[in-house]
Amino acid sequence: MITENQYFDGNVKSLGYETAEGKSTVGVINPGEYEFGTANKEIMHVVEGELIALLPNQTEWKSFKSGTSFEVEANSSFKVRAEVQTAYLCQYR
Amino acid sequence: MITENQYFDGNVKSLGYETAEGKSTVGVINPGEYEFGTANKEIMHVVEGELIALLPNQTEWKSFKSGTSFEVEANSSFKVRAEVQTAYLCQYR
């Protein structure tokens, strides 16, 4: 099954699926700033575009361009900002 | 706007968006075999999983694992086969 998710009034949409290593989603983020909470550890890969992220316990925003990734621990929250529509892969591992 | 698309009874779903270089979609393909037609040139990147593709004018299926890509000319058709749920980025360029 491919699940359909949307957040922030449809400004973030994703499609969920399963892999042998755990759940994943691919999604698109509209320009804007968003705060996400994590229930599990997440590995976020920027597939196209750019995410500027404020990671837990950090004070500086950091840019992640396509081909790069960052990790967020379980039970935390992080902010991302996009200036263009940006595609991502999120692996819950 | 993030557009939602589905094909083959929901066995292929994608999210469409715009980049400065042209339209893109990220999507998920369920296990199975599918034939796609192209109106424009497409660059298909395997984001997670594996696609086995029969490209135009080819007689042999070829495996594309995550991190690899293939191109398909406009106005042609190609087949893909997935053995596991597979995420892709398609760039229309």
N, CA and C atoms of all chains as a GROMACS GRO file, in nm:
protein
  558
    1MET      N    1   0.084  -0.120   0.000
    1MET     CA    2   0.000   0.000   0.000
    1MET      C    3   0.088   0.125   0.000
    2ILE      N    4   0.044   0.223  -0.074
    2ILE     CA    5   0.112   0.352  -0.075
    2ILE      C    6   0.021   0.450  -0.002
    3THR      N    7   0.065   0.497   0.114
    3THR     CA    8  -0.021   0.587   0.192
    3THR      C    9   0.001   0.732   0.149
    4GLU      N   10  -0.107   0.811   0.159
    4GLU     CA   11  -0.100   0.953   0.123
    4GLU      C   12  -0.114   1.037   0.248
    5ASN      N   13  -0.021   1.128   0.268
    5ASN     CA   14  -0.023   1.212   0.388
    5ASN      C   15  -0.013   1.358   0.347
    6GLN      N   16  -0.080   1.443   0.423
    6GLN     CA   17  -0.053   1.585   0.404
    6GLN      C   18  -0.056   1.660   0.536
    7TYR      N   19   0.024   1.766   0.542
    7TYR     CA   20   0.044   1.844   0.664
    7TYR      C   21   0.044   1.991   0.627
    8PHE      N   22   0.022   2.074   0.727
    8PHE     CA   23   0.032   2.219   0.710
    8PHE      C   24  -0.053   2.267   0.591
    9ASP      N   25  -0.184   2.232   0.598
    9ASP     CA   26  -0.278   2.275   0.494
    9ASP      C   27  -0.235   2.236   0.353
   10GLY      N   28  -0.172   2.120   0.342
   10GLY     CA   29  -0.134   2.071   0.209
   10GLY      C   30  -0.004   2.129   0.157
   11ASN      N   31   0.067   2.203   0.244
   11ASN     CA   32   0.196   2.259   0.201
   11ASN      C   33   0.310   2.157   0.210
   12VAL      N   34   0.283   2.048   0.277
   12VAL     CA   35   0.376   1.934   0.277
   12VAL      C   36   0.292   1.810   0.247
   13LYS      N   37   0.329   1.736   0.144
   13LYS     CA   38   0.259   1.612   0.112
   13LYS      C   39   0.361   1.501   0.098
   14SER      N   40   0.322   1.381   0.139
   14SER     CA   41   0.414   1.270   0.125
   14SER      C   42   0.342   1.141   0.092
   15LEU      N   43   0.417   1.046   0.040
   15LEU     CA   44   0.369   0.912   0.008
   15LEU      C   45   0.451   0.814   0.091
   16GLY      N   46   0.382   0.727   0.164
   16GLY     CA   47   0.452   0.635   0.253
   16GLY      C   48   0.456   0.494   0.198
   17TYR      N   49   0.564   0.425   0.227
   17TYR     CA   50   0.580   0.287   0.182
   17TYR      C   51   0.674   0.214   0.278
   18GLU      N   52   0.690   0.085   0.253
   18GLU     CA   53   0.769   0.000   0.343
   18GLU      C   54   0.891  -0.053   0.268
   19THR      N   55   1.002  -0.061   0.341
   19THR     CA   56   1.118  -0.128   0.284
   19THR      C   57   1.158  -0.240   0.382
   20ALA      N   58   1.253  -0.321   0.340
   20ALA     CA   59   1.300  -0.428   0.428
   20ALA      C   60   1.364  -0.371   0.554
   21GLU      N   61   1.412  -0.245   0.546
   21GLU     CA   62   1.481  -0.184   0.660
   21GLU      C   63   1.390  -0.096   0.745
   22GLY      N   64   1.267  -0.073   0.702
   22GLY     CA   65   1.177   0.012   0.779
   22GLY      C   66   1.093   0.099   0.687
   23LYS      N   67   1.010   0.182   0.748
   23LYS     CA   68   0.922   0.269   0.670
   23LYS      C   69   0.998   0.386   0.610
   24SER      N   70   0.947   0.433   0.496
   24SER     CA   71   1.001   0.553   0.433
   24SER      C   72   0.886   0.636   0.378
   25THR      N   73   0.913   0.763   0.356
   25THR     CA   74   0.821   0.846   0.279
   25THR      C   75   0.903   0.928   0.179
   26VAL      N   76   0.840   0.956   0.064
   26VAL     CA   77   0.894   1.060  -0.024
   26VAL      C   78   0.790   1.170  -0.026
   27GLY      N   79   0.836   1.294  -0.030
   27GLY     CA   80   0.741   1.402  -0.022
   27GLY      C   81   0.792   1.529  -0.085
   28VAL      N   82   0.705   1.628  -0.083
   28VAL     CA   83   0.736   1.760  -0.138
   28VAL      C   84   0.698   1.865  -0.034
   29ILE      N   85   0.784   1.963  -0.018
   29ILE     CA   86   0.762   2.073   0.076
   29ILE      C   87   0.751   2.203  -0.002
   30ASN      N   88   0.642   2.275   0.015
   30ASN     CA   89   0.627   2.406  -0.048
   30ASN      C   90   0.716   2.510   0.022
   31PRO      N   91   0.746   2.620  -0.046
   31PRO     CA   92   0.820   2.727   0.021
   31PRO      C   93   0.751   2.767   0.151
   32GLY      N   94   0.831   2.786   0.256
   32GLY     CA   95   0.776   2.822   0.386
   32GLY      C   96   0.863   2.763   0.495
   33GLU      N   97   0.816   2.780   0.619
   33GLU     CA   98   0.889   2.727   0.734
   33GLU      C   99   0.796   2.637   0.814
   34TYR      N  100   0.846   2.522   0.855
   34TYR     CA  101   0.764   2.421   0.921
   34TYR      C  102   0.839   2.359   1.037
   35GLU      N  103   0.765   2.319   1.140
   35GLU     CA  104   0.828   2.246   1.251
   35GLU      C  105   0.769   2.105   1.256
   36PHE      N  106   0.857   2.007   1.260
   36PHE     CA  107   0.816   1.866   1.264
   36PHE      C  108   0.860   1.804   1.396
   37GLY      N  109   0.775   1.719   1.450
   37GLY     CA  110   0.814   1.638   1.565
   37GLY      C  111   0.848   1.497   1.518
   38THR      N  112   0.937   1.431   1.586
   38THR     CA  113   0.974   1.294   1.548
   38THR      C  114   0.932   1.196   1.657
   39ALA      N  115   0.870   1.086   1.616
   39ALA     CA  116   0.840   0.977   1.709
   39ALA      C  117   0.954   0.876   1.704
   40ASN      N  118   1.014   0.865   1.586
   40ASN     CA  119   1.126   0.773   1.564
   40ASN      C  120   1.242   0.852   1.506
   41LYS      N  121   1.356   0.788   1.503
   41LYS     CA  122   1.470   0.849   1.436
   41LYS      C  123   1.438   0.866   1.288
   42GLU      N  124   1.474   0.979   1.233
   42GLU     CA  125   1.448   1.005   1.091
   42GLU      C  126   1.578   1.043   1.020
   43ILE      N  127   1.594   0.988   0.903
   43ILE     CA  128   1.704   1.029   0.816
   43ILE      C  129   1.641   1.099   0.697
   44MET      N  130   1.668   1.227   0.684
   44MET     CA  131   1.607   1.309   0.579
   44MET      C  132   1.709   1.334   0.467
   45HIS      N  133   1.672   1.293   0.346
   45HIS     CA  134   1.757   1.314   0.229
   45HIS      C  135   1.690   1.417   0.139
   46VAL      N  136   1.763   1.517   0.097
   46VAL     CA  137   1.707   1.612   0.002
   46VAL      C  138   1.724   1.555  -0.138
   47VAL      N  139   1.612   1.533  -0.207
   47VAL     CA  140   1.613   1.467  -0.338
   47VAL      C  141   1.626   1.570  -0.450
   48GLU      N  142   1.556   1.682  -0.435
   48GLU     CA  143   1.568   1.792  -0.532
   48GLU      C  144   1.530   1.921  -0.460
   49GLY      N  145   1.605   2.026  -0.484
   49GLY     CA  146   1.578   2.152  -0.416
   49GLY      C  147   1.675   2.171  -0.300
   50GLU      N  148   1.626   2.233  -0.193
   50GLU     CA  149   1.713   2.264  -0.079
   50GLU      C  150   1.628   2.279   0.046
   51LEU      N  151   1.672   2.221   0.156
   51LEU     CA  152   1.610   2.244   0.286
   51LEU      C  153   1.710   2.315   0.374
   52ILE      N  154   1.662   2.415   0.444
   52ILE     CA  155   1.744   2.483   0.543
   52ILE      C  156   1.685   2.439   0.677
   53ALA      N  157   1.768   2.374   0.759
   53ALA     CA  158   1.715   2.307   0.878
   53ALA      C  159   1.776   2.362   1.006
   54LEU      N  160   1.689   2.371   1.107
   54LEU     CA  161   1.735   2.401   1.243
   54LEU      C  162   1.715   2.272   1.321
   55LEU      N  163   1.826   2.202   1.346
   55LEU     CA  164   1.819   2.070   1.408
   55LEU      C  165   1.816   2.081   1.559
   56PRO      N  166   1.770   1.976   1.628
   56PRO     CA  167   1.758   1.981   1.774
   56PRO      C  168   1.891   2.020   1.839
   57ASN      N  169   1.883   2.104   1.938
   57ASN     CA  170   2.001   2.148   2.014
   57ASN      C  171   2.100   2.229   1.933
   58GLN      N  172   2.056   2.277   1.817
   58GLN     CA  173   2.143   2.363   1.737
   58GLN      C  174   2.088   2.505   1.742
   59THR      N  175   2.174   2.601   1.721
   59THR     CA  176   2.128   2.739   1.721
   59THR      C  177   2.140   2.802   1.582
   60GLU      N  178   2.207   2.731   1.491
   60GLU     CA  179   2.223   2.785   1.356
   60GLU      C  180   2.153   2.701   1.252
   61TRP      N  181   2.084   2.768   1.161
   61TRP     CA  182   2.021   2.702   1.048
   61TRP      C  183   2.132   2.656   0.953
   62LYS      N  184   2.111   2.539   0.893
   62LYS     CA  185   2.212   2.483   0.804
   62LYS      C  186   2.146   2.440   0.674
   63SER      N  187   2.212   2.466   0.563
   63SER     CA  188   2.155   2.434   0.432
   63SER      C  189   2.188   2.290   0.391
   64PHE      N  190   2.088   2.220   0.340
   64PHE     CA  191   2.107   2.086   0.285
   64PHE      C  192   2.054   2.084   0.142
   65LYS      N  193   2.144   2.068   0.048
   65LYS     CA  194   2.105   2.069  -0.093
   65LYS      C  195   2.081   1.927  -0.142
   66SER      N  196   2.032   1.915  -0.265
   66SER     CA  197   1.997   1.783  -0.316
   66SER      C  198   2.120   1.693  -0.315
   67GLY      N  199   2.099   1.571  -0.269
   67GLY     CA  200   2.208   1.476  -0.256
   67GLY      C  201   2.266   1.470  -0.116
   68THR      N  202   2.224   1.562  -0.029
   68THR     CA  203   2.274   1.558   0.109
   68THR      C  204   2.161   1.515   0.204
   69SER      N  205   2.198   1.485   0.328
   69SER     CA  206   2.099   1.434   0.424
   69SER      C  207   2.135   1.477   0.566
   70PHE      N  208   2.037   1.468   0.653
   70PHE     CA  209   2.063   1.491   0.795
   70PHE      C  210   1.978   1.395   0.877
   71GLU      N  211   2.019   1.374   1.002
   71GLU     CA  212   1.947   1.282   1.089
   71GLU      C  213   1.885   1.358   1.205
   72VAL      N  214   1.770   1.310   1.249
   72VAL     CA  215   1.704   1.369   1.365
   72VAL      C  216   1.667   1.255   1.460
   73GLU      N  217   1.705   1.269   1.585
   73GLU     CA  218   1.675   1.166   1.685
   73GLU      C  219   1.524   1.154   1.710
   74ALA      N  220   1.485   1.040   1.765
   74ALA     CA  221   1.346   1.018   1.805
   74ALA      C  222   1.305   1.116   1.914
   75ASN      N  223   1.176   1.144   1.920
   75ASN     CA  224   1.120   1.227   2.028
   75ASN      C  225   1.184   1.364   2.039
   76SER      N  226   1.206   1.423   1.924
   76SER     CA  227   1.258   1.560   1.925
   76SER      C  228   1.181   1.639   1.820
   77SER      N  229   1.222   1.761   1.796
   77SER     CA  230   1.156   1.838   1.691
   77SER      C  231   1.261   1.919   1.617
   78PHE      N  232   1.230   1.950   1.494
   78PHE     CA  233   1.323   2.027   1.412
   78PHE      C  234   1.243   2.116   1.320
   79LYS      N  235   1.307   2.222   1.274
   79LYS     CA  236   1.241   2.312   1.180
   79LYS      C  237   1.309   2.303   1.044
   80VAL      N  238   1.228   2.313   0.939
   80VAL     CA  239   1.287   2.324   0.806
   80VAL      C  240   1.224   2.442   0.733
   81ARG      N  241   1.306   2.501   0.649
   81ARG     CA  242   1.262   2.614   0.567
   81ARG      C  243   1.296   2.578   0.423
   82ALA      N  244   1.203   2.608   0.332
   82ALA     CA  245   1.228   2.585   0.190
   82ALA      C  246   1.202   2.715   0.117
   83GLU      N  247   1.287   2.745   0.023
   83GLU     CA  248   1.266   2.866  -0.059
   83GLU      C  249   1.208   2.830  -0.195
   84VAL      N  250   1.226   2.705  -0.236
   84VAL     CA  251   1.163   2.652  -0.357
   84VAL      C  252   1.099   2.519  -0.321
   85GLN      N  253   1.005   2.474  -0.406
   85GLN     CA  254   0.945   2.342  -0.382
   85GLN      C  255   1.058   2.239  -0.378
   86THR      N  256   1.060   2.161  -0.272
   86THR     CA  257   1.172   2.070  -0.247
   86THR      C  258   1.123   1.929  -0.221
   87ALA      N  259   1.186   1.833  -0.288
   87ALA     CA  260   1.150   1.692  -0.270
   87ALA      C  261   1.247   1.625  -0.173
   88TYR      N  262   1.194   1.537  -0.090
   88TYR     CA  263   1.276   1.469   0.010
   88TYR      C  264   1.240   1.322   0.021
   89LEU      N  265   1.333   1.246   0.074
   89LEU     CA  266   1.310   1.108   0.117
   89LEU      C  267   1.333   1.107   0.267
   90CYS      N  268   1.236   1.054   0.343
   90CYS     CA  269   1.253   1.041   0.488
   90CYS      C  270   1.252   0.893   0.522
   91GLN      N  271   1.361   0.846   0.582
   91GLN     CA  272   1.370   0.706   0.624
   91GLN      C  273   1.355   0.700   0.776
   92TYR      N  274   1.260   0.618   0.822
   92TYR     CA  275   1.239   0.598   0.966
   92TYR      C  276   1.316   0.472   1.004
   93ARG      N  277   1.428   0.487   1.069
   93ARG     CA  278   1.516   0.372   1.093
   93ARG      C  279   1.564   0.368   1.236
   94MET      N  280   0.188   2.477  -0.572
   94MET     CA  281   0.092   2.367  -0.558
   94MET      C  282   0.163   2.234  -0.573
   95ILE      N  283   0.121   2.139  -0.491
   95ILE     CA  284   0.175   2.003  -0.502
   95ILE      C  285   0.061   1.917  -0.556
   96THR      N  286   0.079   1.867  -0.678
   96THR     CA  287  -0.029   1.789  -0.740
   96THR      C  288  -0.017   1.642  -0.700
   97GLU      N  289  -0.133   1.577  -0.689
   97GLU     CA  290  -0.136   1.434  -0.654
   97GLU      C  291  -0.182   1.355  -0.775
   98ASN      N  292  -0.106   1.253  -0.810
   98ASN     CA  293  -0.139   1.171  -0.926
   98ASN      C  294  -0.139   1.025  -0.886
   99GLN      N  295  -0.227   0.948  -0.949
   99GLN     CA  296  -0.214   0.804  -0.934
   99GLN      C  297  -0.248   0.732  -1.063
  100TYR      N  298  -0.183   0.618  -1.081
  100TYR     CA  299  -0.193   0.539  -1.203
  100TYR      C  300  -0.204   0.392  -1.166
  101PHE      N  301  -0.253   0.312  -1.261
  101PHE     CA  302  -0.257   0.167  -1.243
  101PHE      C  303  -0.326   0.129  -1.111
  102ASP      N  304  -0.450   0.178  -1.097
  102ASP     CA  305  -0.530   0.145  -0.978
  102ASP      C  306  -0.460   0.178  -0.847
  103GLY      N  307  -0.384   0.286  -0.847
  103GLY     CA  308  -0.318   0.328  -0.723
  103GLY      C  309  -0.188   0.255  -0.694
  104ASN      N  310  -0.143   0.174  -0.790
  104ASN     CA  311  -0.015   0.105  -0.768
  104ASN      C  312   0.106   0.192  -0.798
  105VAL      N  313   0.082   0.304  -0.860
  105VAL     CA  314   0.186   0.406  -0.878
  105VAL      C  315   0.123   0.539  -0.835
  106LYS      N  316   0.187   0.607  -0.740
  106LYS     CA  317   0.138   0.738  -0.697
  106LYS      C  318   0.253   0.836  -0.702
  107SER      N  319   0.221   0.960  -0.737
  107SER     CA  320   0.328   1.060  -0.741
  107SER      C  321   0.278   1.196  -0.697
  108LEU      N  322   0.372   1.280  -0.660
  108LEU     CA  323   0.347   1.419  -0.621
  108LEU      C  324   0.424   1.507  -0.717
  109GLY      N  325   0.354   1.603  -0.778
  109GLY     CA  326   0.417   1.687  -0.879
  109GLY      C  327   0.448   1.826  -0.827
  110TYR      N  328   0.557   1.881  -0.876
  110TYR     CA  329   0.597   2.016  -0.836
  110TYR      C  330   0.680   2.078  -0.948
  111GLU      N  331   0.717   2.203  -0.926
  111GLU     CA  332   0.788   2.280  -1.028
  111GLU      C  333   0.926   2.317  -0.977
  112THR      N  334   1.023   2.314  -1.066
  112THR     CA  335   1.155   2.366  -1.031
  112THR      C  336   1.191   2.472  -1.135
  113ALA      N  337   1.300   2.541  -1.111
  113ALA     CA  338   1.344   2.642  -1.206
  113ALA      C  339   1.379   2.578  -1.340
  114GLU      N  340   1.412   2.449  -1.338
  114GLU     CA  341   1.454   2.381  -1.462
  114GLU      C  342   1.341   2.305  -1.530
  115GLY      N  343   1.224   2.297  -1.467
  115GLY     CA  344   1.113   2.224  -1.527
  115GLY      C  345   1.035   2.146  -1.422
  116LYS      N  346   0.934   2.075  -1.468
  116LYS     CA  347   0.850   1.998  -1.375
  116LYS      C  348   0.922   1.872  -1.327
  117SER      N  349   0.885   1.831  -1.206
  117SER     CA  350   0.935   1.705  -1.151
  117SER      C  351   0.822   1.636  -1.077
  118THR      N  352   0.836   1.505  -1.058
  118THR     CA  353   0.750   1.432  -0.965
  118THR      C  354   0.837   1.341  -0.880
  119VAL      N  355   0.795   1.320  -0.756
  119VAL     CA  356   0.848   1.209  -0.676
  119VAL      C  357   0.734   1.112  -0.657
  120GLY      N  358   0.765   0.984  -0.660
  120GLY     CA  359   0.658   0.887  -0.650
  120GLY      C  360   0.704   0.755  -0.595
  121VAL      N  361   0.605   0.666  -0.581
  121VAL     CA  362   0.630   0.531  -0.531
  121VAL      C  363   0.562   0.433  -0.626
  122ILE      N  364   0.632   0.325  -0.655
  122ILE     CA  365   0.582   0.219  -0.743
  122ILE      C  366   0.569   0.090  -0.662
  123ASN      N  367   0.451   0.033  -0.661
  123ASN     CA  368   0.432  -0.096  -0.594
  123ASN      C  369   0.495  -0.208  -0.678
  124PRO      N  370   0.523  -0.322  -0.615
  124PRO     CA  371   0.572  -0.436  -0.692
  124PRO      C  372   0.478  -0.467  -0.809
  125GLY      N  373   0.534  -0.495  -0.924
  125GLY     CA  374   0.454  -0.523  -1.044
  125GLY      C  375   0.527  -0.474  -1.167
  126GLU      N  376   0.458  -0.483  -1.281
  126GLU     CA  377   0.517  -0.437  -1.407
  126GLU      C  378   0.424  -0.336  -1.471
  127TYR      N  379   0.479  -0.228  -1.522
  127TYR     CA  380   0.399  -0.118  -1.574
  127TYR      C  381   0.461  -0.064  -1.701
  128GLU      N  382   0.375  -0.014  -1.790
  128GLU     CA  383   0.426   0.051  -1.911
  128GLU      C  384   0.385   0.198  -1.907
  129PHE      N  385   0.482   0.285  -1.928
  129PHE     CA  386   0.458   0.429  -1.927
  129PHE      C  387   0.485   0.488  -2.064
  130GLY      N  388   0.404   0.584  -2.104
  130GLY     CA  389   0.432   0.661  -2.224
  130GLY      C  390   0.491   0.796  -2.184
  131THR      N  391   0.574   0.852  -2.269
  131THR     CA  392   0.633   0.982  -2.239
  131THR      C  393   0.586   1.086  -2.340
  132ALA      N  394   0.544   1.202  -2.289
  132ALA     CA  395   0.512   1.314  -2.378
  132ALA      C  396   0.636   1.401  -2.392
  133ASN      N  397   0.716   1.406  -2.286
  133ASN     CA  398   0.840   1.483  -2.284
  133ASN      C  399   0.954   1.390  -2.247
  134LYS      N  400   1.074   1.441  -2.265
  134LYS     CA  401   1.190   1.366  -2.217
  134LYS      C  402   1.182   1.351  -2.065
  135GLU      N  403   1.211   1.233  -2.015
  135GLU     CA  404   1.207   1.209  -1.871
  135GLU      C  405   1.342   1.156  -1.823
  136ILE      N  406   1.384   1.207  -1.709
  136ILE     CA  407   1.502   1.152  -1.642
  136ILE      C  408   1.452   1.089  -1.513
  137MET      N  409   1.466   0.958  -1.504
  137MET     CA  410   1.414   0.883  -1.389
  137MET      C  411   1.529   0.845  -1.297
  138HIS      N  412   1.518   0.889  -1.171
  138HIS     CA  413   1.619   0.857  -1.070
  138HIS      C  414   1.556   0.761  -0.969
  139VAL      N  415   1.622   0.653  -0.940
  139VAL     CA  416   1.573   0.564  -0.836
  139VAL      C  417   1.621   0.618  -0.701
  140VAL      N  418   1.525   0.651  -0.614
  140VAL     CA  419   1.555   0.716  -0.486
  140VAL      C  420   1.575   0.611  -0.377
  141GLU      N  421   1.491   0.509  -0.378
  141GLU     CA  422   1.507   0.397  -0.284
  141GLU      C  423   1.441   0.276  -0.346
  142GLY      N  424   1.506   0.161  -0.336
  142GLY     CA  425   1.454   0.040  -0.397
  142GLY      C  426   1.527   0.010  -0.527
  143GLU      N  427   1.455  -0.046  -0.623
  143GLU     CA  428   1.516  -0.085  -0.750
  143GLU      C  429   1.409  -0.088  -0.858
  144LEU      N  430   1.443  -0.036  -0.974
  144LEU     CA  431   1.356  -0.050  -1.091
  144LEU      C  432   1.430  -0.132  -1.195
  145ILE      N  433   1.359  -0.225  -1.255
  145ILE     CA  434   1.414  -0.300  -1.367
  145ILE      C  435   1.339  -0.248  -1.488
  146ALA      N  436   1.413  -0.193  -1.584
  146ALA     CA  437   1.349  -0.118  -1.692
  146ALA      C  438   1.380  -0.178  -1.829
  147LEU      N  439   1.279  -0.176  -1.914
  147LEU     CA  440   1.298  -0.209  -2.055
  147LEU      C  441   1.280  -0.078  -2.131
  148LEU      N  442   1.391  -0.022  -2.174
  148LEU     CA  443   1.390   0.111  -2.235
  148LEU      C  444   1.360   0.102  -2.384
  149PRO      N  445   1.317   0.212  -2.445
  149PRO     CA  446   1.280   0.212  -2.587
  149PRO      C  447   1.395   0.157  -2.673
  150ASN      N  448   1.360   0.076  -2.768
  150ASN     CA  449   1.457   0.019  -2.863
  150ASN      C  450   1.559  -0.074  -2.798
  151GLN      N  451   1.531  -0.117  -2.676
  151GLN     CA  452   1.619  -0.215  -2.612
  151GLN      C  453   1.548  -0.349  -2.606
  152THR      N  454   1.625  -0.455  -2.601
  152THR     CA  455   1.563  -0.588  -2.590
  152THR      C  456   1.589  -0.651  -2.455
  153GLU      N  457   1.679  -0.589  -2.376
  153GLU     CA  458   1.711  -0.648  -2.246
  153GLU      C  459   1.669  -0.557  -2.133
  154TRP      N  460   1.609  -0.616  -2.030
  154TRP     CA  461   1.575  -0.544  -1.909
  154TRP      C  462   1.704  -0.511  -1.833
  155LYS      N  463   1.706  -0.394  -1.773
  155LYS     CA  464   1.827  -0.351  -1.704
  155LYS      C  465   1.790  -0.302  -1.564
  156SER      N  466   1.870  -0.336  -1.465
  156SER     CA  467   1.842  -0.299  -1.326
  156SER      C  468   1.898  -0.161  -1.292
  157PHE      N  469   1.814  -0.081  -1.225
  157PHE     CA  470   1.858   0.050  -1.176
  157PHE      C  471   1.832   0.056  -1.027
  158LYS      N  472   1.939   0.060  -0.951
  158LYS     CA  473   1.925   0.062  -0.805
  158LYS      C  474   1.926   0.206  -0.755
  159SER      N  475   1.900   0.221  -0.626
  159SER     CA  476   1.890   0.356  -0.571
  159SER      C  477   2.020   0.432  -0.593
  160GLY      N  478   2.006   0.557  -0.635
  160GLY     CA  479   2.123   0.638  -0.667
  160GLY      C  480   2.156   0.639  -0.816
  161THR      N  481   2.090   0.553  -0.893
  161THR     CA  482   2.115   0.552  -1.038
  161THR      C  483   1.995   0.610  -1.112
  162SER      N  484   2.012   0.636  -1.240
  162SER     CA  485   1.905   0.699  -1.318
  162SER      C  486   1.912   0.653  -1.463
  163PHE      N  487   1.802   0.676  -1.534
  163PHE     CA  488   1.800   0.651  -1.678
  163PHE      C  489   1.715   0.757  -1.745
  164GLU      N  490   1.737   0.776  -1.875
  164GLU     CA  491   1.662   0.876  -1.950
  164GLU      C  492   1.574   0.809  -2.054
  165VAL      N  493   1.459   0.870  -2.077
  165VAL     CA  494   1.369   0.820  -2.181
  165VAL      C  495   1.330   0.939  -2.269
  166GLU      N  496   1.344   0.920  -2.399
  166GLU     CA  497   1.310   1.028  -2.493
  166GLU      C  498   1.161   1.059  -2.492
  167ALA      N  499   1.126   1.177  -2.542
  167ALA     CA  500   0.986   1.216  -2.558
  167ALA      C  501   0.917   1.124  -2.659
  168ASN      N  502   0.784   1.112  -2.642
  168ASN     CA  503   0.702   1.038  -2.738
  168ASN      C  504   0.748   0.894  -2.758
  169SER      N  505   0.781   0.831  -2.648
  169SER     CA  506   0.816   0.690  -2.656
  169SER      C  507   0.748   0.619  -2.539
  170SER      N  508   0.777   0.493  -2.521
  170SER     CA  509   0.722   0.423  -2.405
  170SER      C  510   0.828   0.330  -2.348
  171PHE      N  511   0.814   0.302  -2.222
  171PHE     CA  512   0.910   0.212  -2.156
  171PHE      C  513   0.836   0.133  -2.050
  172LYS      N  514   0.894   0.019  -2.014
  172LYS     CA  515   0.835  -0.064  -1.910
  172LYS      C  516   0.926  -0.064  -1.788
  173VAL      N  517   0.864  -0.066  -1.671
  173VAL     CA  518   0.943  -0.086  -1.549
  173VAL      C  519   0.880  -0.196  -1.467
  174ARG      N  520   0.965  -0.264  -1.396
  174ARG     CA  521   0.924  -0.372  -1.308
  174ARG      C  522   0.986  -0.342  -1.171
  175ALA      N  523   0.907  -0.361  -1.067
  175ALA     CA  524   0.958  -0.342  -0.930
  175ALA      C  525   0.930  -0.469  -0.852
  176GLU      N  526   1.026  -0.511  -0.773
  176GLU     CA  527   1.005  -0.629  -0.688
  176GLU      C  528   0.975  -0.588  -0.546
  177VAL      N  529   1.014  -0.466  -0.509
  177VAL     CA  530   0.980  -0.408  -0.379
  177VAL      C  531   0.927  -0.267  -0.405
  178GLN      N  532   0.855  -0.211  -0.308
  178GLN     CA  533   0.808  -0.073  -0.323
  178GLN      C  534   0.929   0.017  -0.345
  179THR      N  535   0.922   0.095  -0.450
  179THR     CA  536   1.039   0.171  -0.494
  179THR      C  537   1.003   0.317  -0.514
  180ALA      N  538   1.086   0.405  -0.460
  180ALA     CA  539   1.065   0.549  -0.472
  180ALA      C  540   1.152   0.605  -0.584
  181TYR      N  541   1.095   0.699  -0.658
  181TYR     CA  542   1.168   0.756  -0.772
  181TYR      C  543   1.147   0.908  -0.778
  182LEU      N  544   1.239   0.973  -0.846
  182LEU     CA  545   1.226   1.113  -0.887
  182LEU      C  546   1.222   1.114  -1.038
  183CYS      N  547   1.121   1.177  -1.096
  183CYS     CA  548   1.114   1.190  -1.242
  183CYS      C  549   1.125   1.338  -1.278
  184GLN      N  550   1.225   1.371  -1.356
  184GLN     CA  551   1.244   1.510  -1.401
  184GLN      C  552   1.205   1.520  -1.548
  185TYR      N  553   1.116   1.612  -1.578
  185TYR     CA  554   1.072   1.636  -1.716
  185TYR      C  555   1.156   1.753  -1.768
  186ARG      N  556   1.254   1.725  -1.851
  186ARG     CA  557   1.350   1.828  -1.891
  186ARG      C  558   1.376   1.827  -2.040
   0.00000   0.00000   0.00000
